[in-house]
Each structure stands twice: as C-alpha cells, then as structure tokens.
C-alpha cells in the first residue's frame, strides 16, 4: 500500500471541483469522485499527505452505502475502475480503492447533522444557552454526555468559510416543510442504524453529517457516508463524559496543532513524521473496526 496521491492531474482533464480532500470530474449525467491523501484541519490543507487515507475513507463510504441501501437509495454506480466510462478505465490501477463512479444528483442546499452526544459546536451552544440546535436541553450536561435522544441539527452549506447552524424552521424555509420533514426522518434513521451497528463494534457514533440530493424525483444520499471526516467516532471502552474522548479521526491531529503557536490560517505548519503516522493509524483503526476487514 502506501502509494500516496496528492492530486489527480494524471487523468489529463480539468476537474469540475477540487475540495480539500476530493477531486470531482463531470462525466455528463454522472461524476467521478477521487479521494486523495490530502488532509486539512481548521479549513487549511497541509503539505504532508496521510498514507492511504483516501483509500480508507473511500472504502468506509462504500461500505456504508451498501449497508444502508435498504433505508434509502444512494448515488453509487460502481467502485470498480475497470467499469468506469470515458476512457477512465485506463487509469484503473491508480483509481482502484480510492474512487467512485456516481450518478449526478441535484444536491439540496443544506447539510443534515444528527447529534447523539454533546460535543463540538453543540457543546459551545449548550454552554452559552442550554440549547442544542435551538432546542432546550436539560441542565447539568457535561462534555460528551449522551443526549436524551438523537437531535437533528441542520446547517447551511458553505464553499468558503464555516457552515452555519440553522433551526428546523429555517430549513423549512430553505427546502419546504415536506422536504425538511423527510430529511429529518431519513437522517435520524441513518444515524440510528449506524449507531447500533457501531456499538456492536465497540464504537460510539457521537454525531454525523449527511448530504442529500434528488435523483429521478427520489431523495438520495450522496457525497460521503459515516467516514471519520464526516462523523465523530469514539472508543466505547475509553468513553468517559466530562472530557474529550479518544476518537478515530483527525482529532488527534487537531489536538497536536493546538499545542503549536499557529493562528490556524494558511500556510499550514510542517507535520512531523510521527504525527503523520499516528494520524494514518487512526484512520486505519476506524476502517478496520467499522468494516470488520483488514486494510491492505
């Protein structure tokens, strides 16, 4: 393994979009999504690559799309590059494991977040107002406490800067009452299913965000699904409310960066080899625990 990929210029065609981690190519009524080994933190992309991170993220998403197909449709056509159209199968060796050929959905203008535990922006809101997503919560909750029930807390999508949390009423204004209600129901169903599965694997799914689109008039889950970049996964054995939790994601990297004299703006600081290796190990642990498969 360990064949790091920084970009997808080898495809020899213009990308439709280049995100912090993924590159997307327009194939007409479908898209090619390629997950590189780039990593970002605090919205800044680092020079260092995390070995095999792209393959682990792509593999986790592919696993969850398959596992949740009974709950609602997803946008995946194939994860086998030998089946890709438009001459892309010629790059099968380099695309293998880190790409998806997907249907092009009409994406909805919101991110759908479900929170089962008090952490992140929800913790900040709770400490200020005793609410989460504008909903009143019990007094006395600690960091990482389990919430009385999973909460649907949508946000706006932002290409520049941070997403902004919105209330359910604001989501209704954005997409209509009927669609907002369906988004909430599907998001909660996805979270409940994955949370129960993860518990069996010794993992707590603290929260997750989803992106939905419309395909042939049907609500469809798209983008990525239950990856360590879109979800907080905690070690159940190490779970202790009232403090930060051991997580299977880039939280390890964030905590390291908090020890530096860095203002969290570009350019990013250099990452020592030890930090790169330990971050890669976190992603590998998440992949193997969640999928039940050895990576490699």
N, C-alpha and C positions, 0 to 999 in steps of 0.2 A: 504494500500500500504506500502511503506516504508520498503520493505524487501530487504535490501542491499545485493548485490552479489559482492564479491571481486574476486573470481576465479571460475573455472568450474571443479575443482578436483572431485566433487561429481559424475561426469559422469564415472569415473573409467577407463579412457582410455587416451592414450597420445594425446595431442593436436598437430595438424600439425603446427600451428603457434600461438604465443601469442603476440598480439600487445599491445599498451599502454592501449587500452580500450577493444578490442575484442579478443576473442579466437576462433580459427577455427579448425574444425575437418574434416579429409578426409574420405569420405564415398564412395570412388571409383570414379564414374563419377559425384558425387555431393559433396557438402560441407555443414556442419552445422556451421553457424555463430552465436555466442552468444555475446551479448553486456553486459558487466559488468558495475558496477557503479564506476569503477576506473576513475580518472581524471588526466590528465597531463597538464603541462604548461612549455613552453621553453624546451620541449623534456624530462622533468623529471616527473615521475609518483609519485603521492603523497600517503601517507599512508591513509589519510582520504578518505572516499567514499562519493559520492554525491547521496543521496537517490533517487531512481527511475530514475536516469539519463539514465541508459541503456534502460529502457522501453520507455522512451520518445524519445531517439534517434532512436531506432528500429521502433517505431511507426511512426515517421516522415518519415523515409526512406520508409517504407511500403506504406504509404500514397502517396508519390511522385512517387514510381514505378508504382502504379496503375494509377495515374493521367497522367503520361507521356507515357503510353503503346501505345498510338496512334502515338507517334513520333518515337519510335524505341523499339525493344524488350529489356527486362531485364532478369536477371538471376534467378528470384524468382520462386520457385516451390510451396512453401507453408510457411505460418507463423503460422500454427496451429500444435503445437507439437504432437497432437494426431495422426497426419498423418505421423510423421517422421519415417524413416526406422531404421533398425539395432538395435532394442531394445530401441531407444531413446524416444519413446512414453511413456515409463515407468517414465520418468522424466518430463512429461508434465506440472505438477504444477510449477516446478522451472524454466522451459524454457518458459512458457507462457508469451507473451508480449515482450520478450527480445531476440528472436532468429528468424532465418530464415533458411529454407532448400533451398539451391540454386544449380543451375547447375554449374559445374566446367568449367569456361571459360578459354581460352588461352589468358591471360592478356597481353595487349600491354605495352611496356616499357616507358610509359610517363604519366604524369598527365596533364589533359586538363583543363585549367583555363580560365574563362571568367570574365572580369572586366568591370563593368558598371560605377564605381566610383573610384576616386583616393585615394587609401589607401594602407597600408601595404608596401610590397616590391616595388609595383608600385610607391608609393609616394616617396620612397627613390631614386629610379631610376630617376624619373622625376626631383627631386630637384638637382640631380647631372648632368643629361644630357638633360633634357627637352624631354625625350622619355619615352615610356612605352612598354616593350617588344621589344625594339629596334626601335619602330615606333615613328616618330616625332609627338609631341603634341603641341597645341597652347601655347603661353607664358601666364604667369599670372594665371595659375590654382592654386587653393587652396586645402588644405587637404579636402577630402570628396566631392570635386566638381564632378558633373556628367560629364563623358567623352563625347566627341562629338558623339561617337557611342560605343556600347559594343566591347571590344577588346579580341581576342583570344590570350592568352599568355601561351604556354605550359611550362612544366618543366620536368626534369628527375625525376624518382623515386629513392629514396634513403632509404635503410633499416637502414643505420647508418648516423646520422647527418642530415643536412638540404637538401631539394631538391634544385636543381639548375635550375634557369630560363634559357630557351633556346629560340632561334628565330624560326620562322616558317620554315626557310630554314634548320635549324639544325634538326627540327622534320622530315622534308622530308628525310634527310639523315638517320634518325633513322628508320623510318617505310615505306618510299617510298612516292612519290608525291601523288599518288591516295589516299592512306590511310590517309595521313596527311590532304588532302583536305576534305575528308569525316569526319574526326574527328573534324575539324574546323566547318563544316556546322552543324553537329549534336550538338556540344557543344553550338553554338550560338542559335540554335533552342530551346534547352532545357532551356537556360538562358532566352530567350525572353518569352517563355511560363510561366515559374515560376515567372519571374519578374512582368509580367502583373497580374498574379494571386495574388502575394503578395501585390501589390499596392492596390488591392481591399480590402485586409485585414489590411490596414494601415501600411504595412511594405515595406521597401526598401530592395531589394536584391542587395547588393553592389557588391558582386563577389561570385563565387563558383568554386569548382574544381570537376572534374569528372574522373572516371576511366572506361576504356572500355576494352572489350575482344572480342574474336571471338568465336561464338558458331555455329557449323554446317555451317561455312563459312559466317556467318552474323555478322555484327558489333552489339554488345550488351552492354548496360550499366550495370555496376556491382558495387560491393563494397557498398558504401552508397550513398544517393542522397539527396541533399538540406537539410542537417542537420546543426545545429548550429556548429558542429565540422568541416564541410567542406565548410561552407558558412558564409558570413557576412550579418546578418540581422539587419537593423536599424529601429527605431521607426520613421515613416514618420512625425508625428506631432512634434517631437522634432528635426527634421533634420535642421541643420544649418551648411553650409560649412564653412571651415576655422578653424575647431576644431574637436577633436574626437567626435564620435557620440555615443548615447545611443544604445547599441547593445544587442541582445537576444542570448548571447553565453557566453563563458568563458572569454570574455574581462574584465568583472567585476573582475574575479579572477586575471587576469594578472595585472590589474591596482593596485590591492591590493599588489601583490607581488613586484611591482616596488617601493613601499614605504618601503620595508624591506632592510636590509643590507644582501642581499643574492646574491651570484655570479652566480645563475642560473645553478648550477651543483648539482649532487647528493651528499648528501642526500637533499631531499626537506624539507623546514621548516614546522612546525606544522600549520595547518589551524584552526583558531578559529571557534567555532560552528556557530557564526553569519555569517562568510564568507561562510561556507558550506551551510547554509540555504538559503542565498541570491543567491548563485550560482545555487542551485536547483530551486529556484523560477524563475530565468532567463530561464532555460530550460523548465520549466512548461509553462511559458508565451509563449515561442516560439511554443511549441506543440499545445497549445490551440488556439492561433491566427492563425497558419498556417492550422491546420486541421479542425478548427471550432468545435472541440469536447472537452468536459470537460475531463481532465485527472483523471483517478481513477475509 
